[in-house]
Amino acid sequence: MRASEYVRQEKKIAATDTNGIRERWMWGLRILRDPERMAASGLSLRHGVAEKLIAAAAIASIKLSEREIQRRIQCARTYKTETEIRQALADFKTWWDLSQANFPEYQWPEDEPHADHRTEGERLDDHAAAAEEAFGSQPVFDGMELFPKLDPATATLKDLFDDCDKYDEQTASFARHGQKKRDHANRLLDAANNDASTTWAEAERLLPPF
């Protein structure tokens, strides 16, 4: 796995607010599944890996410590599914709060798969490689980009429809969340007499009490 992917994720973490829990968790998942950087036992990083990660981050003007690396790995070891990390996000406002609580464990549905750390592009590349291995040099199937989490060599059509149902549920949830954001932004704009140059903090102070 390219070191540049870790730097890309590091920049994404640095661009977040003081929370950044999910981004650090995804970073931890990635390195736990990286055979080039994890020892064969899976218990620790290979010799010199932490130093190289810290140096790569420093080149991008990002401060990374070995203790922070270990925290991210601990987070990824503790929370293996989307359900668990969502519960952590609901209970803790910041990465500091979560790490100080020593990453408490949560329950998750037994049939829930482990979370996928890969980017969309990585999933497509992996599926294309799996398809080529299973079917030789045949072209990649039409629609593979629509189901990036499924492997054509093993997924059934029922799996495709289940994936559609899950996507519909997530889309509805995103739409509700997006509407809540827009509604609040509109309230702030009304409070600021439609002056969109007003800062967020100023507009909050102008909101009438409920």
Buried (B, 14 or more C-beta within 10 A) or exposed (E): EEBEBBBEBBEBBBEEEEBBBBBBBBBBBBBBBBEEBBEEEEEEBBEEBBEBBBEBBEEEEBEBEEEBBBBBBBBBEBBBBBBBBBBBBEEBEEBBBBBEEEBEEBEBEEEEEEBBBBBEEBBBEBBBEBBEEEEEEEEBEEEBEEBBBBBBEEBEEEBBEEBEEEEEEEEEEEEEEEEEEEEEEEBBBEBBEEEEEBEEEEBBEBEEEE
